Amino acid sequence: MTSNLSQPDTVQFCYENVNRSCIKSSYSPASRVILYTVFGFGSLLAIFGNFLVMMSVLHFKQLHSPANFLIASLACADFLVGVTVMPFSMVRSVESCWYFGARFCALHSSCDVAFCYSSLFHLCFISIDRYVAVTDPLVYPTKFTVSVSGVCISISWILPIVYSGAVFYTGVSDDGMEELVSALNCVGGCQIVINQGWVLISVLIFFIPSLIMVILYGKIFIVAKQQALKIENTGSKAESQSYKSRVAKRERKAAKTLGVTVVAFMISWLPYTIDILIDAFMGFITPAYIYEICCWGAYYNSAMNPLIYALFYPWFRKAMKVILTGGLLNGSSSNISLFLE
């Protein structure tokens, strides 16, 4: 799927003295340090940030709600991206060689697709949850129950895993691409070739949830703005006005948070999706460094989700403080109040 970044004066191979070894593209020592730093930071942020989100939701009883369970499941998907995908992709990206074996290449690629798309599905269901909460807050608790949250979580895991298994373990994804597969088959490479049909399915898996998220965010923004205007024009009693102001503030915050999420998601994922579409229909012309940039843009979305979905909220900052200061050792820490109101 990718081509070498540069050809050094002396050709280097991933495995010297091994027949059919892949050609290695070398970076300067300074560039290697910078790349390892940037990619390693993203991996650590995805691991520890999402671990804190999961621990916060699961430990503190006040956070045991259907919506927060969905957020914890999203954090689990992003955590797995940081643990099982990003470290190995970091070595592949910097060294331009795959040193972990052919079998693990297929497993790594399968985890890559499954966990990244699981994160995408979770984001879509969270946008649906926020839409119901903002547009119909009085009946929201009866609509989005624990069982509904469980169904959303199950779908977000099962569909991506089934899709990744179909792509990487049935062999149907490279039908009609046998010559290209043979040409790319060298020792030290991990190039997964997917035919045009399956690439179109991948693009649909991206665009359908993305379209849902954009539409719902637009509706949330409109409803929140209308409700804020109604509150400003209401001449009710001071107590009622104060309550309505708090509601309006919460709704605007929900709209703003989801808006930041949608923008970050599109910035992270759109280049990668466009790149694989271009490659599939134009003969895999994308240079290696462009492909790697697009991949890591998508990976970094998993690293940024804890900041967007959790660090924006005071309850998470308080939970994180308790966790990092060893407060979990207190037997009653799970009952700590995390909300200001």
N, C-alpha and C positions, 0 to 999 in steps of 0.2 A: 504493500500500500504506500510505501514511502521510498524515497530515493536518498542516496548519501548526501550529507551536507556539503562536504568538500573532499576533494581528492588530494591527499598530501603528495609531496614529491616522491616519497618512498611508500609504496602501497603497504598498508598494515592490515592484518587479518585478525578476526576475533579469536581464532585458535591457530597459532602458528603450527606448521607441519601437519595440519589436518586437511585432508581432501575436502573440497567443496566448502571451505570455511567462508563465512561472510566477510566482506570488506569492512574494515573499521574506519570510521570518520573521527579524527582526533580534534579535541579542543585544546587550547593553551591552558597551562596550569591555573592562571588567574580566572579564566572563564569557567573552568571546572569547579573551582572553589565557589564562585558566585552562583552557578547553577545548583550545586549541591545545597548551598545555603538557602536559596529561594524555594527549591522543591522540598527540602527537609523541613523548613519552617511551615510550609503548607500542610505537610503530613502531620507534624506535631500539633498544629492548631486543630486539624480535623479530629485527631485522636483525643486530645485532652479537653478540647472545647465540648465536643459531643459527649464525652464521658461525664463531664460535669452536668450537662443537661439531663442525661439519663439518670444519674444518681440523685439529682435534685427532685425530679418528678417521682421517682420510685420510693425515695426515702421519706420525704415530707408529706404527711397525710393531707395537709391542706391543698396540696397540688394534685391529689387523686381525682381527676375529672376526665370525662371522655375526650375533651379537646387536648388536654395535656398528655394523655396517653398516646394520642396521635403524634404529638410533638416529640415524645420520647422515642417512639418507633422511627420517626424521621431521623432523630439523632443516632439511633442504632445503625441505620443504613449508612449514614455519613461516617460514623465511627468505623464501620467495616471497610469503607472506601479508604480511610486513612490507614488502616492496619494491613489489609490484604492486597491493596492495589497500588497506592501511591509510592511506598518504599521501593517496590520492584520496578515500577514505571520510572522512578527517579534514576535508578541504575541504567535502565534501558535508554533513557533519554540522554544522559550524560556520556555514557560509554558507547552508545550506538550499537551495542551488542546485547544479546540475551544469554546470560550465563547460568540460567536456572533449569535448563532441560526442556525438551519438547513437550512432555506431558504436563509440566507445570505451566507452560505457555498457554495451553488450551484452558487449564483451570483458571489461570490469572485473567485471561481474556473473558472467560465466562463470568467471573466475579466482577470484573470491571463493568460489563454491560448490566448484569443483574442488579448490583448495588446502586449504580448511578441512575438507572431507570426507576428503581424502587424509590430513591430520593425524589425523583421527578413526580411520581405518582402521589407520594405523601404530600408534596407541595400543592398539588392540585386539590386533594381532599381537604387540606387545611384552608385553602381559599374558599371552598364550598362551606366549610364550617364557619369561617368568618363572615361569609355572605349571609348565612341564616342568622347568625348572632346579631349582626348590625341591622338587617332589614326587618327582623321579627323577633326582637329580644324577649318578649313576654312568653312566647311559646317555644323559644329555642331549647330550654332544658328538656322539654318533652319530645322534641324532634331529634336532637343529637344526643342519644343515650349511649351508655357503655356498649350495648350490643351493636348499635350503628357504628360506633367507633371501631369495634372489633372487626366488623365487616370491611370497613375501609382499610384497616391495617392488613387484613388478610389479602385483599385484592392487591394492595401495594407491594406485597411480597411475592405472591404466587405468580401473577402475570409476568413480571420481569424475569423470575427464575425459569419459568416455562419457556419464555422467548429465548433467553440466553442458552438454555439447554438445546433448543431446536437449532439455533445458529451454529453452535460450536461442537455438538456431540452427535448430530445425525448425519452430517456431511452434505445436507441438501443446500446449504448456503453458498457453496462454491461450484454448484452444477453449471457446466458451460464455461468454467474458468480453469480447466485442467492445465492448459499450457502455461498460463500465468503462475499457477500454483507451483508447477514444476520448475519454472524459471526462478522463483523466489525461494525455493527449497534449498537452503544452505545451512551449514552448522553455525550456530550463534545468532540466528535470526528468529523473530517471533512476529512474522507478518501474517495476519489473518485476512484472507481474501473473501469478500462477500459480494455476491452477484447483484445485479441491478434490482431484481425483484425484492430481495431481502433488505437492500438499502432503502427502497421506497417504504417498506414496512417500518424501518427504523425512523425514517423521517416523519411518518404519520404518528408513531408513538411519541415523538417529540412535539409535533405541531398541534395535535388534538388537545392534550392537557394544557399546552401553552395558550391556545385560543380560549379555552375555558377559563384559565386564570386571568387573562387580559379582560375578557368580557365581564367576569364577576367583579374584578377590581373596579372597572368603569362604573358598574352599577352601585357598588359600595360607596364610591366617591360621590356619586350623584345623590344617593339617599342620605349620606352623612351631611352633605352640604345643605340639603333641603331641611333636615331636622334641625341643624344649627340655626338656620334662618327662622324657623318657626319658634324656636326657643327665644331668640333675640326679640321677636315681635310679640311675645306673650307677656301680658301684664298681670301675671298671677301673683300669688302671695310669695313672700321672700323665701319661705322654706321650700315651697314647690319649685321656685325658680332655681334655688341652689341645687336641688336634686336633678332637675333637668339639665343644668349646666354641667354637672358631673357626668351625666349620661352622654351629653353631646361631646364632652372632652374625650371620654373613653372611645366613642365611635370614631371620632376624627383620628385618634391615635391608632385604632385598628386599621383604618383606611390608609394612613401614612405608612404603618409598618408593612402591610401587605403590598403597598405600592413599591416600597424599597425592595421587597423580596422579588416582586415580578421583574423589576428593572435589573436587579443583580442576576437573576436567573437567566434572563434573555441575553444579557451581555456575556455571561459565562458559556451558555450552551449554543447560541445561534451560530457563532463562527465554526464550531466543530461540526454541527449538522450540515451547514452549507458546504464545508470542506469534503465530507464523506460523499455528499451528493455529487459534487463536481468530479471527484475522483472516480466514482462508479461509472459516470457517463462520458468521461473524457480521458480514460486510460491511465488513471492513477498518476497524474502529472504534478501533484503537489510536492514541493520540496520537503525534505525531512523536518527541517526546523519549523516550517509553517505548521505541519501536522502536529508536532510536539507542542507548540504554543497553543493550538486549538484544544488539544487533549488536556493540557494543564489548566486551561481556562475553565473547562468543565469540572476538573478535579477540585479546583479552588472553590467552586460553588459549595461543595460539601464542607470545606473549611470555614466558609463565611456564614453558613446557615446558623450556627450557634450564636454568632454575634447579632444577626438580624432577628431571629426568632426569640432569643432569650436575653441577651445583654441589653436590649432595649427596655426590658421590664425590671422595675425595682425589686420584685419578688425574687428574680433570679440572682440579682446582685447580692441580695441578703443571703440566699441559699448558698451561693458560691463562697461568701465570706465565712459562713458556718463550716462548710466542708473544708476549706483550705486552712482554717485555724484549728482544726481538730475537734470541732464541736460535735461531730458525729459520735464521739466517744461518750458523750452524755446520754444516758439511757432514755431521757425524755426529749431528745433533740427532734424526733419525728413529729412532735406536737407543737413545735415552735410556730408562732404566728409570723407569716411572711408578708402580709398585706398591711398597708397603711390604714385602710378603712375597715 
